[in-house]
Amino acid sequence: MKKALVVFAAVLSMTSAFAQSAAPASAPAAASAPMREQHVEQRIAYLHSALKITPQQESQWNAFADVMRSNGQAMAQLYEQRKADANRTALDDMKQYAQITQAHADGMKKLVDAFEPLYNSFSPDQKKLADQTFHERQESRRHRSGKAPQSQPSPQPSKAQ
């Protein structure tokens, strides 16, 4: 169960992080920010529908969605700073990467904290939907990245005696 929550949160948080690189490098920062926000909003709307959020779950959902938005904005700012600093040294590059990684970890913690009460309010069917939705999303990311899913080795054929 914990693993599902962590995977879920990672997927959601990374959604906004990956959206940062969706804009071409030549696009002005002001033009790419609305695209990122739109991507996050589309993901929020998709999840709201896919998870069949009930009116009773709206307040918990809104808290979770607000964390998604906040994480997306924080990551967007960090990526914009990184993109704007063309003269960074290797050390600067490593420090910026560490800052982005820390912000991602902090955002993940907030996302998990916001998602846990929502997930706990889900019906068994909603939990199943959530688990499937985020498992499928993770598999899709592996496929796009060229990483094959972990599979069990094939049994060795027995030799005829």
DRENSE-636920 format. One record per residue: x negated, y, z of N, C-alpha, C in turn. Coordinates in Angstrom, 1 decimal. Atoms other than C-alpha are relative to their C-alpha. Layout:
<recs>
@n_x X	n_y Y	n_z Z	ca_x X	ca_y Y	ca_z Z	c_x X	c_y Y	c_z Z
...
</recs>
This chain:
<recs>
@n_x -0.8	n_y -1.2	n_z 0.0	ca_x 0.0	ca_y 0.0	ca_z 0.0	c_x -0.9	c_y 1.2	c_z 0.0
@n_x 0.9	n_y -1.1	n_z 0.0	ca_x -2.8	ca_y 2.4	ca_z 0.9	c_x -0.7	c_y 0.2	c_z -1.3
@n_x 0.7	n_y -0.1	n_z 1.3	ca_x -4.6	ca_y 1.6	ca_z -2.3	c_x 0.9	c_y 0.6	c_z -1.1
@n_x -1.0	n_y -0.5	n_z 1.0	ca_x -1.4	ca_y 2.4	ca_z -4.3	c_x 0.1	c_y 1.5	c_z 0.2
@n_x -0.1	n_y -1.4	n_z -0.3	ca_x -1.2	ca_y 5.8	ca_z -2.5	c_x -1.2	c_y 0.7	c_z -0.5
@n_x 1.2	n_y -0.7	n_z 0.4	ca_x -4.8	ca_y 6.6	ca_z -3.2	c_x -0.1	c_y 0.1	c_z -1.5
@n_x 0.1	n_y 0.0	n_z 1.5	ca_x -4.6	ca_y 5.6	ca_z -6.9	c_x 1.0	c_y 1.0	c_z -0.5
@n_x -1.0	n_y -1.0	n_z 0.4	ca_x -1.4	ca_y 7.6	ca_z -7.2	c_x -0.5	c_y 1.4	c_z 0.2
@n_x 0.5	n_y -1.4	n_z -0.3	ca_x -2.9	ca_y 10.7	ca_z -5.6	c_x -1.2	c_y 0.3	c_z -1.0
@n_x 1.2	n_y -0.2	n_z 0.9	ca_x -6.1	ca_y 10.3	ca_z -7.7	c_x 0.5	c_y 0.3	c_z -1.4
@n_x -0.5	n_y -0.2	n_z 1.3	ca_x -4.1	ca_y 10.1	ca_z -10.9	c_x 0.6	c_y 1.4	c_z -0.1
@n_x -0.6	n_y -1.3	n_z 0.1	ca_x -2.1	ca_y 13.2	ca_z -10.1	c_x -1.0	c_y 1.1	c_z 0.1
@n_x 1.0	n_y -1.1	n_z -0.1	ca_x -5.0	ca_y 15.2	ca_z -9.0	c_x -0.9	c_y 0.1	c_z -1.3
@n_x 0.8	n_y 0.0	n_z 1.2	ca_x -7.1	ca_y 14.1	ca_z -12.0	c_x 0.8	c_y 0.5	c_z -1.2
@n_x -0.8	n_y -0.5	n_z 1.1	ca_x -4.2	ca_y 15.0	ca_z -14.3	c_x -0.3	c_y 1.5	c_z -0.1
@n_x 0.3	n_y -1.5	n_z 0.1	ca_x -4.8	ca_y 18.7	ca_z -13.5	c_x -1.4	c_y 0.2	c_z -0.3
@n_x 1.4	n_y -0.2	n_z 0.3	ca_x -8.5	ca_y 18.3	ca_z -13.6	c_x -0.3	c_y -0.3	c_z -1.5
@n_x 0.3	n_y 0.3	n_z 1.4	ca_x -8.5	ca_y 16.6	ca_z -17.0	c_x 0.7	c_y 1.1	c_z -0.9
@n_x -0.7	n_y -1.0	n_z 0.8	ca_x -6.1	ca_y 19.3	ca_z -18.2	c_x -0.9	c_y 1.2	c_z -0.2
@n_x 0.9	n_y -1.1	n_z 0.1	ca_x -8.9	ca_y 21.8	ca_z -17.6	c_x -0.8	c_y 0.0	c_z -1.3
@n_x 0.8	n_y 0.2	n_z 1.1	ca_x -10.9	ca_y 20.4	ca_z -20.5	c_x 0.8	c_y -0.1	c_z -1.3
@n_x -0.9	n_y 0.2	n_z 1.2	ca_x -7.9	ca_y 20.2	ca_z -22.9	c_x -0.1	c_y 1.2	c_z -0.9
@n_x 0.1	n_y -1.1	n_z 0.9	ca_x -8.4	ca_y 23.7	ca_z -24.2	c_x -1.4	c_y 0.0	c_z -0.7
@n_x 1.3	n_y -0.1	n_z 0.7	ca_x -11.1	ca_y 24.2	ca_z -26.9	c_x -0.9	c_y 1.1	c_z 0.7
@n_x 1.0	n_y -0.8	n_z -0.7	ca_x -14.3	ca_y 25.9	ca_z -25.6	c_x 0.2	c_y 1.5	c_z -0.6
@n_x -0.2	n_y -1.4	n_z 0.6	ca_x -13.5	ca_y 28.9	ca_z -28.0	c_x 1.2	c_y 0.7	c_z 0.5
@n_x -1.3	n_y -0.6	n_z -0.4	ca_x -10.1	ca_y 29.5	ca_z -26.4	c_x -0.4	c_y 0.9	c_z 1.2
@n_x 0.2	n_y -0.9	n_z -1.2	ca_x -10.1	ca_y 32.5	ca_z -24.0	c_x 0.5	c_y -0.6	c_z 1.3
@n_x -0.5	n_y 0.5	n_z -1.3	ca_x -9.7	ca_y 31.7	ca_z -20.3	c_x 1.4	c_y 0.3	c_z 0.2
@n_x -1.3	n_y -0.4	n_z -0.2	ca_x -6.5	ca_y 33.6	ca_z -20.2	c_x 1.0	c_y -0.9	c_z -0.8
@n_x -0.9	n_y 0.8	n_z 0.8	ca_x -5.0	ca_y 31.5	ca_z -23.0	c_x 0.1	c_y -1.4	c_z 0.5
@n_x 0.0	n_y 1.4	n_z -0.5	ca_x -6.0	ca_y 28.1	ca_z -21.5	c_x 0.6	c_y -0.2	c_z 1.3
@n_x -0.6	n_y 0.2	n_z -1.3	ca_x -4.7	ca_y 28.8	ca_z -18.0	c_x 1.5	c_y -0.3	c_z -0.1
@n_x -1.5	n_y 0.4	n_z 0.1	ca_x -1.0	ca_y 28.8	ca_z -19.1	c_x 0.1	c_y -1.4	c_z -0.5
@n_x -0.1	n_y 1.4	n_z 0.5	ca_x -1.7	ca_y 25.5	ca_z -21.0	c_x -0.2	c_y -0.9	c_z 1.2
@n_x 0.3	n_y 0.8	n_z -1.1	ca_x -3.1	ca_y 24.0	ca_z -17.8	c_x 1.3	c_y 0.0	c_z 0.9
@n_x -1.2	n_y 0.0	n_z -0.9	ca_x -0.1	ca_y 25.2	ca_z -15.7	c_x 1.1	c_y -0.7	c_z -0.7
@n_x -1.1	n_y 0.7	n_z 0.7	ca_x 2.3	ca_y 23.9	ca_z -18.4	c_x -0.2	c_y -1.5	c_z 0.1
@n_x 0.3	n_y 1.5	n_z -0.1	ca_x 0.6	ca_y 20.5	ca_z -18.3	c_x 0.4	c_y -0.5	c_z 1.4
@n_x -0.3	n_y 0.4	n_z -1.3	ca_x 0.9	ca_y 20.4	ca_z -14.5	c_x 1.5	c_y -0.1	c_z 0.2
@n_x -1.5	n_y 0.0	n_z -0.1	ca_x 4.6	ca_y 21.4	ca_z -14.7	c_x 0.6	c_y -1.1	c_z -0.7
@n_x -0.6	n_y 1.1	n_z 0.7	ca_x 5.3	ca_y 18.8	ca_z -17.3	c_x -0.2	c_y -1.3	c_z 0.7
@n_x 0.2	n_y 1.3	n_z -0.8	ca_x 3.7	ca_y 16.1	ca_z -15.1	c_x 0.9	c_y 0.0	c_z 1.2
@n_x -1.0	n_y -0.1	n_z -1.1	ca_x 5.8	ca_y 17.3	ca_z -12.2	c_x 1.4	c_y -0.4	c_z -0.4
@n_x -1.4	n_y 0.3	n_z 0.5	ca_x 9.0	ca_y 17.2	ca_z -14.2	c_x 0.1	c_y -1.5	c_z -0.4
@n_x 0.0	n_y 1.5	n_z 0.4	ca_x 8.0	ca_y 13.7	ca_z -15.6	c_x 0.2	c_y -0.8	c_z 1.2
@n_x -0.1	n_y 0.8	n_z -1.2	ca_x 7.4	ca_y 12.3	ca_z -12.2	c_x 1.3	c_y 0.1	c_z 0.8
@n_x -1.3	n_y -0.2	n_z -0.7	ca_x 10.5	ca_y 13.8	ca_z -10.7	c_x 1.1	c_y -0.9	c_z -0.6
@n_x -0.9	n_y 0.8	n_z 0.8	ca_x 12.5	ca_y 12.1	ca_z -13.4	c_x -0.3	c_y -1.5	c_z 0.2
@n_x 0.4	n_y 1.4	n_z 0.0	ca_x 10.6	ca_y 8.8	ca_z -13.4	c_x 0.2	c_y -0.6	c_z 1.4
@n_x -0.1	n_y 0.5	n_z -1.4	ca_x 10.7	ca_y 8.4	ca_z -9.6	c_x 1.4	c_y 0.1	c_z 0.5
@n_x -1.4	n_y -0.2	n_z -0.4	ca_x 14.4	ca_y 9.3	ca_z -9.5	c_x 0.2	c_y 0.6	c_z 1.3
@n_x 0.0	n_y -0.7	n_z -1.2	ca_x 14.0	ca_y 11.8	ca_z -6.8	c_x 1.5	c_y 0.4	c_z 0.3
@n_x -1.4	n_y -0.3	n_z -0.5	ca_x 17.3	ca_y 12.2	ca_z -4.8	c_x 0.1	c_y 1.4	c_z 0.6
@n_x -0.1	n_y -1.3	n_z -0.6	ca_x 18.7	ca_y 15.4	ca_z -3.5	c_x -0.5	c_y 0.0	c_z 1.4
@n_x 0.5	n_y 0.1	n_z -1.3	ca_x 17.8	ca_y 14.2	ca_z 0.0	c_x -1.5	c_y 0.1	c_z 0.1
@n_x 1.4	n_y 0.0	n_z 0.1	ca_x 14.2	ca_y 13.9	ca_z -1.1	c_x -0.6	c_y 1.3	c_z -0.5
@n_x 0.5	n_y -1.2	n_z 0.7	ca_x 13.9	ca_y 17.3	ca_z -2.7	c_x -1.0	c_y 0.8	c_z 0.8
@n_x 0.9	n_y -0.8	n_z -0.8	ca_x 12.3	ca_y 19.1	ca_z 0.2	c_x -1.4	c_y -0.7	c_z 0.1
@n_x 1.3	n_y 0.7	n_z -0.1	ca_x 9.5	ca_y 16.4	ca_z 0.5	c_x -0.6	c_y 0.1	c_z -1.4
@n_x 0.5	n_y -0.1	n_z 1.3	ca_x 9.2	ca_y 16.4	ca_z -3.3	c_x -0.6	c_y 1.4	c_z -0.3
@n_x 0.5	n_y -1.4	n_z 0.2	ca_x 8.8	ca_y 20.2	ca_z -3.4	c_x -1.3	c_y 0.2	c_z 0.7
@n_x 1.2	n_y -0.1	n_z -0.7	ca_x 6.1	ca_y 20.0	ca_z -0.8	c_x -1.2	c_y -0.7	c_z -0.8
@n_x 1.0	n_y 0.8	n_z 0.8	ca_x 4.3	ca_y 17.4	ca_z -2.9	c_x -0.3	c_y 0.7	c_z -1.3
@n_x 0.2	n_y -0.8	n_z 1.3	ca_x 4.8	ca_y 19.4	ca_z -6.2	c_x -0.8	c_y 1.2	c_z 0.2
@n_x 0.8	n_y -1.2	n_z -0.3	ca_x 3.4	ca_y 22.5	ca_z -4.5	c_x -1.4	c_y -0.3	c_z 0.1
@n_x 1.4	n_y 0.4	n_z -0.2	ca_x 0.3	ca_y 20.7	ca_z -3.6	c_x -0.6	c_y -0.3	c_z -1.4
@n_x 0.5	n_y 0.2	n_z 1.3	ca_x -0.1	ca_y 19.5	ca_z -7.2	c_x -0.3	c_y 1.3	c_z -0.7
@n_x 0.3	n_y -1.3	n_z 0.6	ca_x 0.2	ca_y 23.1	ca_z -8.4	c_x -1.2	c_y 0.6	c_z 0.6
@n_x 1.1	n_y -0.6	n_z -0.7	ca_x -2.2	ca_y 24.3	ca_z -5.8	c_x -1.3	c_y -0.6	c_z -0.4
@n_x 1.2	n_y 0.8	n_z 0.4	ca_x -4.7	ca_y 21.6	ca_z -6.7	c_x -0.4	c_y 0.4	c_z -1.4
@n_x 0.3	n_y -0.3	n_z 1.4	ca_x -4.4	ca_y 22.4	ca_z -10.4	c_x -0.6	c_y 1.4	c_z -0.1
@n_x 0.5	n_y -1.4	n_z 0.1	ca_x -5.0	ca_y 26.1	ca_z -9.8	c_x -1.4	c_y 0.1	c_z 0.5
@n_x 1.3	n_y 0.0	n_z -0.6	ca_x -8.0	ca_y 25.4	ca_z -7.6	c_x -1.0	c_y -0.6	c_z -1.0
@n_x 0.9	n_y 0.6	n_z 0.9	ca_x -9.6	ca_y 23.1	ca_z -10.1	c_x -0.2	c_y 0.9	c_z -1.3
@n_x 0.1	n_y -0.9	n_z 1.2	ca_x -8.8	ca_y 25.5	ca_z -13.0	c_x -1.0	c_y 1.1	c_z 0.3
@n_x 0.9	n_y -1.1	n_z -0.3	ca_x -10.6	ca_y 28.3	ca_z -11.2	c_x -1.5	c_y -0.5	c_z 0.0
@n_x 1.4	n_y 0.6	n_z 0.0	ca_x -13.7	ca_y 26.1	ca_z -10.6	c_x -0.5	c_y -0.3	c_z -1.4
@n_x 0.5	n_y 0.3	n_z 1.4	ca_x -13.8	ca_y 24.9	ca_z -14.2	c_x -0.2	c_y 1.3	c_z -0.8
@n_x 0.2	n_y -1.3	n_z 0.7	ca_x -13.4	ca_y 28.5	ca_z -15.5	c_x -1.3	c_y 0.6	c_z 0.5
@n_x 1.3	n_y -0.5	n_z -0.4	ca_x -16.3	ca_y 29.6	ca_z -13.3	c_x -1.1	c_y -0.7	c_z -0.6
@n_x 1.0	n_y 0.9	n_z 0.6	ca_x -18.3	ca_y 26.7	ca_z -14.6	c_x -0.2	c_y 0.4	c_z -1.5
@n_x 0.1	n_y -0.3	n_z 1.5	ca_x -17.5	ca_y 27.5	ca_z -18.2	c_x -0.6	c_y 1.4	c_z -0.2
@n_x 0.5	n_y -1.4	n_z 0.2	ca_x -18.3	ca_y 31.2	ca_z -17.7	c_x -1.5	c_y 0.2	c_z 0.3
@n_x 1.4	n_y -0.1	n_z -0.4	ca_x -21.8	ca_y 30.5	ca_z -16.3	c_x -0.9	c_y -0.7	c_z -1.0
@n_x 0.7	n_y 0.6	n_z 1.1	ca_x -23.6	ca_y 29.7	ca_z -19.5	c_x -1.5	c_y -0.1	c_z 0.3
@n_x 1.5	n_y 0.0	n_z -0.3	ca_x -27.1	ca_y 30.5	ca_z -18.0	c_x -0.3	c_y -0.7	c_z 1.3
@n_x 0.3	n_y 0.6	n_z -1.3	ca_x -26.9	ca_y 28.2	ca_z -15.0	c_x -1.2	c_y -1.0	c_z -0.2
@n_x 1.2	n_y 0.9	n_z 0.0	ca_x -30.0	ca_y 26.2	ca_z -14.1	c_x 0.5	c_y -1.4	c_z 0.3
@n_x -0.4	n_y 1.4	n_z -0.3	ca_x -30.0	ca_y 22.4	ca_z -13.6	c_x 0.5	c_y 0.0	c_z 1.5
@n_x -0.4	n_y 0.0	n_z -1.4	ca_x -29.8	ca_y 23.1	ca_z -9.8	c_x 1.4	c_y 0.6	c_z 0.1
@n_x -1.3	n_y -0.6	n_z -0.1	ca_x -26.9	ca_y 25.5	ca_z -10.3	c_x 1.1	c_y -1.0	c_z -0.5
@n_x -0.9	n_y 1.0	n_z 0.6	ca_x -25.2	ca_y 22.8	ca_z -12.5	c_x 0.4	c_y -1.0	c_z 1.1
@n_x -0.2	n_y 1.0	n_z -1.0	ca_x -25.6	ca_y 20.2	ca_z -9.7	c_x 0.9	c_y 0.6	c_z 1.1
@n_x -0.7	n_y -0.6	n_z -1.1	ca_x -24.3	ca_y 22.6	ca_z -7.1	c_x 1.5	c_y 0.3	c_z -0.4
@n_x -1.4	n_y -0.2	n_z 0.5	ca_x -21.2	ca_y 23.5	ca_z -9.2	c_x 0.7	c_y -1.3	c_z 0.0
@n_x -0.7	n_y 1.4	n_z 0.1	ca_x -20.5	ca_y 19.8	ca_z -9.8	c_x 0.3	c_y -0.4	c_z 1.4
@n_x -0.3	n_y 0.4	n_z -1.4	ca_x -20.8	ca_y 19.2	ca_z -6.0	c_x 1.2	c_y 0.8	c_z 0.5
@n_x -1.1	n_y -0.8	n_z -0.4	ca_x -18.4	ca_y 22.1	ca_z -5.4	c_x 1.4	c_y -0.5	c_z -0.6
@n_x -1.2	n_y 0.5	n_z 0.6	ca_x -15.9	ca_y 20.7	ca_z -7.9	c_x 0.4	c_y -1.4	c_z 0.6
@n_x -0.3	n_y 1.3	n_z -0.6	ca_x -16.2	ca_y 17.2	ca_z -6.5	c_x 0.6	c_y 0.1	c_z 1.4
@n_x -0.6	n_y -0.2	n_z -1.4	ca_x -15.6	ca_y 18.5	ca_z -2.9	c_x 1.4	c_y 0.5	c_z -0.1
@n_x -1.4	n_y -0.6	n_z 0.2	ca_x -12.6	ca_y 20.5	ca_z -4.1	c_x 1.0	c_y -1.1	c_z -0.4
@n_x -0.8	n_y 1.1	n_z 0.5	ca_x -11.3	ca_y 17.4	ca_z -5.8	c_x 0.4	c_y -0.9	c_z 1.2
@n_x -0.3	n_y 0.9	n_z -1.2	ca_x -11.7	ca_y 15.3	ca_z -2.6	c_x 0.9	c_y 0.7	c_z 1.0
@n_x -0.9	n_y -0.7	n_z -0.9	ca_x -10.1	ca_y 18.0	ca_z -0.5	c_x 1.4	c_y 0.0	c_z -0.5
@n_x -1.3	n_y 0.0	n_z 0.6	ca_x -7.2	ca_y 18.2	ca_z -2.9	c_x 0.7	c_y -1.3	c_z 0.1
@n_x -0.5	n_y 1.3	n_z -0.1	ca_x -6.8	ca_y 14.5	ca_z -2.9	c_x 0.6	c_y -0.3	c_z 1.4
@n_x -0.4	n_y 0.2	n_z -1.4	ca_x -6.5	ca_y 14.5	ca_z 0.9	c_x 1.4	c_y 0.7	c_z 0.2
@n_x -1.2	n_y -0.8	n_z -0.1	ca_x -3.8	ca_y 17.2	ca_z 0.7	c_x 1.1	c_y -0.7	c_z -0.8
@n_x -1.0	n_y 0.6	n_z 0.9	ca_x -2.0	ca_y 15.3	ca_z -2.1	c_x 0.5	c_y -1.3	c_z 0.7
@n_x -0.4	n_y 1.2	n_z -0.7	ca_x -2.0	ca_y 12.0	ca_z -0.1	c_x 0.9	c_y 0.4	c_z 1.2
@n_x -0.7	n_y -0.4	n_z -1.2	ca_x -0.8	ca_y 13.8	ca_z 3.0	c_x 1.4	c_y 0.5	c_z -0.4
@n_x -1.3	n_y -0.5	n_z 0.5	ca_x 2.1	ca_y 15.4	ca_z 1.0	c_x 0.8	c_y -1.2	c_z -0.6
@n_x -0.8	n_y 1.1	n_z 0.6	ca_x 3.0	ca_y 12.2	ca_z -0.8	c_x 0.4	c_y -1.1	c_z 1.0
@n_x -0.3	n_y 1.1	n_z -0.9	ca_x 3.0	ca_y 9.8	ca_z 2.1	c_x 1.4	c_y 0.1	c_z 0.6
@n_x -1.4	n_y -0.1	n_z -0.5	ca_x 6.3	ca_y 11.1	ca_z 3.7	c_x 1.0	c_y -0.2	c_z -1.1
@n_x -0.9	n_y 0.2	n_z 1.1	ca_x 7.9	ca_y 11.2	ca_z 0.3	c_x 0.1	c_y -1.5	c_z -0.4
@n_x 0.0	n_y 1.4	n_z 0.4	ca_x 6.8	ca_y 7.7	ca_z -0.6	c_x 0.7	c_y -0.9	c_z 1.1
@n_x -0.7	n_y 0.7	n_z -1.0	ca_x 8.0	ca_y 6.5	ca_z 2.8	c_x 1.5	c_y 0.2	c_z 0.0
@n_x -1.4	n_y -0.2	n_z 0.1	ca_x 11.4	ca_y 8.0	ca_z 2.1	c_x 0.7	c_y -0.7	c_z -1.2
@n_x -0.5	n_y 0.7	n_z 1.2	ca_x 11.7	ca_y 6.0	ca_z -1.2	c_x 0.8	c_y -1.2	c_z 0.4
@n_x -0.7	n_y 1.3	n_z -0.1	ca_x 14.1	ca_y 3.2	ca_z -1.6	c_x -1.0	c_y -1.1	c_z -0.5
@n_x 0.9	n_y 1.1	n_z 0.6	ca_x 12.5	ca_y -0.2	ca_z -2.5	c_x -0.1	c_y 0.1	c_z -1.5
@n_x 0.0	n_y -0.1	n_z 1.4	ca_x 13.4	ca_y 0.4	ca_z -6.1	c_x -0.9	c_y 1.2	c_z -0.4
@n_x 0.8	n_y -1.2	n_z 0.3	ca_x 11.8	ca_y 3.9	ca_z -6.1	c_x -1.5	c_y -0.3	c_z 0.3
@n_x 1.4	n_y 0.3	n_z -0.3	ca_x 8.6	ca_y 2.5	ca_z -4.5	c_x -0.5	c_y -0.9	c_z -1.1
@n_x 0.4	n_y 0.8	n_z 1.1	ca_x 8.5	ca_y -0.1	ca_z -7.2	c_x -0.3	c_y 0.8	c_z -1.3
@n_x 0.2	n_y -0.9	n_z 1.1	ca_x 8.9	ca_y 2.6	ca_z -9.8	c_x -1.3	c_y 0.8	c_z 0.1
@n_x 1.3	n_y -0.8	n_z -0.3	ca_x 6.1	ca_y 4.7	ca_z -8.2	c_x -1.2	c_y -0.9	c_z -0.2
@n_x 1.1	n_y 0.8	n_z 0.1	ca_x 3.8	ca_y 1.8	ca_z -8.0	c_x -0.3	c_y -0.3	c_z -1.5
@n_x 0.1	n_y 0.3	n_z 1.5	ca_x 4.4	ca_y 0.9	ca_z -11.7	c_x -0.5	c_y 1.2	c_z -0.7
@n_x 0.3	n_y -1.3	n_z 0.7	ca_x 4.2	ca_y 4.5	ca_z -12.9	c_x -1.5	c_y 0.3	c_z 0.2
@n_x 1.4	n_y -0.4	n_z -0.2	ca_x 0.8	ca_y 5.1	ca_z -11.3	c_x -0.9	c_y -1.0	c_z -0.4
@n_x 0.9	n_y 1.1	n_z 0.5	ca_x -0.6	ca_y 1.7	ca_z -12.1	c_x -0.1	c_y 0.1	c_z -1.5
@n_x 0.1	n_y -0.1	n_z 1.5	ca_x 0.3	ca_y 2.2	ca_z -15.8	c_x -0.8	c_y 1.2	c_z -0.4
@n_x 0.8	n_y -1.2	n_z 0.3	ca_x -1.2	ca_y 5.7	ca_z -15.7	c_x -1.5	c_y -0.3	c_z 0.1
@n_x 1.4	n_y 0.3	n_z -0.2	ca_x -4.4	ca_y 4.4	ca_z -14.3	c_x -0.6	c_y -0.9	c_z -1.1
@n_x 0.4	n_y 0.9	n_z 1.0	ca_x -4.6	ca_y 1.6	ca_z -16.9	c_x -0.1	c_y 0.8	c_z -1.3
@n_x 0.1	n_y -0.8	n_z 1.2	ca_x -3.9	ca_y 4.2	ca_z -19.7	c_x -1.3	c_y 0.8	c_z 0.0
@n_x 1.3	n_y -0.8	n_z -0.1	ca_x -6.9	ca_y 6.3	ca_z -18.4	c_x -1.2	c_y -0.9	c_z -0.3
@n_x 1.1	n_y 1.0	n_z 0.3	ca_x -9.1	ca_y 3.2	ca_z -18.5	c_x -0.1	c_y -0.3	c_z -1.4
@n_x 0.0	n_y 0.3	n_z 1.4	ca_x -8.1	ca_y 2.4	ca_z -22.0	c_x -0.5	c_y 1.2	c_z -0.8
@n_x 0.5	n_y -1.2	n_z 0.7	ca_x -8.7	ca_y 6.0	ca_z -23.2	c_x -1.5	c_y 0.2	c_z 0.2
@n_x 1.4	n_y -0.2	n_z -0.3	ca_x -12.1	ca_y 6.1	ca_z -21.5	c_x -0.9	c_y -1.1	c_z -0.6
@n_x 0.8	n_y 1.1	n_z 0.6	ca_x -13.2	ca_y 2.9	ca_z -23.3	c_x -0.4	c_y -1.0	c_z 1.0
@n_x 0.3	n_y 1.0	n_z -1.0	ca_x -13.4	ca_y 1.0	ca_z -20.0	c_x 1.1	c_y -1.1	c_z -0.1
@n_x -1.0	n_y 1.1	n_z 0.0	ca_x -11.8	ca_y -2.4	ca_z -20.3	c_x 0.5	c_y -0.3	c_z 1.4
@n_x -0.5	n_y 0.3	n_z -1.4	ca_x -9.6	ca_y -3.4	ca_z -17.4	c_x -0.7	c_y -1.2	c_z 0.5
@n_x 0.6	n_y 1.2	n_z -0.7	ca_x -11.1	ca_y -5.8	ca_z -14.9	c_x 0.8	c_y -1.2	c_z -0.2
@n_x -0.8	n_y 1.3	n_z 0.2	ca_x -10.1	ca_y -9.3	ca_z -15.8	c_x -0.8	c_y -1.1	c_z 0.5
@n_x 0.6	n_y 1.2	n_z -0.5	ca_x -10.8	ca_y -12.7	ca_z -14.5	c_x -0.7	c_y -0.7	c_z -1.1
@n_x 0.7	n_y 0.7	n_z 1.1	ca_x -13.4	ca_y -14.7	ca_z -16.4	c_x 0.8	c_y -1.2	c_z -0.4
@n_x -0.7	n_y 1.1	n_z 0.6	ca_x -12.1	ca_y -17.3	ca_z -18.7	c_x -0.6	c_y -1.3	c_z 0.6
@n_x 0.5	n_y 1.2	n_z -0.5	ca_x -12.4	ca_y -20.8	ca_z -17.3	c_x -0.9	c_y -0.7	c_z -1.1
@n_x 0.9	n_y 0.7	n_z 1.0	ca_x -15.2	ca_y -22.8	ca_z -19.0	c_x 0.7	c_y -1.3	c_z -0.4
@n_x -0.6	n_y 1.3	n_z 0.4	ca_x -13.9	ca_y -25.6	ca_z -21.2	c_x -0.8	c_y -1.2	c_z 0.5
@n_x 0.7	n_y 1.2	n_z -0.6	ca_x -14.7	ca_y -29.0	ca_z -19.7	c_x -0.6	c_y -0.7	c_z -1.2
@n_x 0.7	n_y 0.8	n_z 1.0	ca_x -17.2	ca_y -31.1	ca_z -21.6	c_x 0.6	c_y -1.4	c_z -0.1
@n_x -0.6	n_y 1.3	n_z 0.1	ca_x -15.8	ca_y -34.3	ca_z -23.0	c_x -1.1	c_y -1.0	c_z 0.4
@n_x 1.0	n_y 0.9	n_z -0.5	ca_x -17.5	ca_y -37.3	ca_z -21.4	c_x -0.1	c_y -1.2	c_z -0.8
</recs>
